[in-house]
């Protein structure tokens, strides 16, 4: 009599549910400065206005190299979807 082997089905981990508290504001940035160390990438998002020599940083994001690479992958995927809908972004 042959034994049946039960296969355990592993589910992919579900991404966390993102909750945006009502008091979290949005910031507009049209300039980013990127720096890195061996263990982190730092993104300083700033708002540069014509006629103003300064560009105040509105948000600083620090990521691991892996997190930054996954972010770039997700950003590229979303830009491709955007361009498929609205047309190529010309730079």
C-alpha positions in Angstrom: 0.0 0.0 0.0 1.5 3.3 -1.1 1.7 6.1 1.4 0.3 9.5 0.4 2.7 12.3 1.0 1.1 15.4 2.2 2.4 18.5 0.7 2.4 21.5 2.8 1.4 24.6 0.8 3.4 27.6 1.9 1.6 30.8 1.4 3.5 33.9 0.4 3.8 36.3 3.2 1.2 39.0 2.9 2.4 42.6 2.8 1.6 44.6 5.9 -1.5 46.7 5.8 -0.4 50.3 5.6 -2.2 52.7 7.8 -1.8 56.4 7.2 -2.7 58.3 10.4 -4.9 61.4 9.7 -2.2 63.7 11.1 0.5 62.6 8.6 0.8 65.4 6.0 2.0 65.1 2.5 5.0 67.1 1.2 5.9 68.2 -2.3 9.5 67.8 -3.4 11.0 68.6 -6.8 14.6 68.0 -5.8 16.3 65.0 -4.2 19.9 64.7 -2.9 21.1 61.1 -2.5 24.0 60.0 -0.3 25.2 56.6 1.0 27.3 54.8 3.5 28.2 51.1 3.3 25.0 50.2 5.1 22.5 52.9 4.2 21.2 55.1 1.5 19.9 58.6 2.4 17.4 60.5 0.4 16.9 64.2 1.2 13.7 65.4 -0.6 13.6 69.2 -1.0 11.4 71.9 -2.4 13.3 74.3 -4.8 11.3 77.4 -5.8 12.4 79.9 -8.5 14.0 83.0 -7.1 14.8 81.4 -3.8 18.5 80.3 -3.4 17.7 77.8 -0.7 15.9 74.5 -1.1 14.6 73.3 2.3 14.5 69.6 2.9 10.9 68.5 3.5 11.6 64.9 4.2 14.7 62.7 4.9 14.3 59.0 4.2 17.0 56.5 5.2 16.9 53.0 3.7 19.0 49.8 3.7 20.6 49.0 0.3 18.1 46.1 -0.1 15.2 48.3 0.7 16.4 50.9 -1.7 16.8 48.4 -4.5 13.3 47.0 -3.9 12.0 50.6 -3.9 13.7 51.3 -7.3 12.2 48.1 -8.7 8.7 49.1 -7.5 9.2 52.7 -8.8 10.2 51.4 -12.2 7.2 49.1 -12.3 4.9 52.0 -11.4 6.5 54.4 -13.9 6.0 51.8 -16.6 2.3 51.5 -15.7 2.0 55.3 -15.6 3.5 55.7 -19.1 1.3 52.9 -20.4 -1.7 54.9 -19.3 -0.6 58.5 -19.8 2.2 58.3 -22.3 6.0 58.5 -22.2 7.6 60.9 -19.7 10.1 62.9 -21.8 13.3 64.1 -20.0 
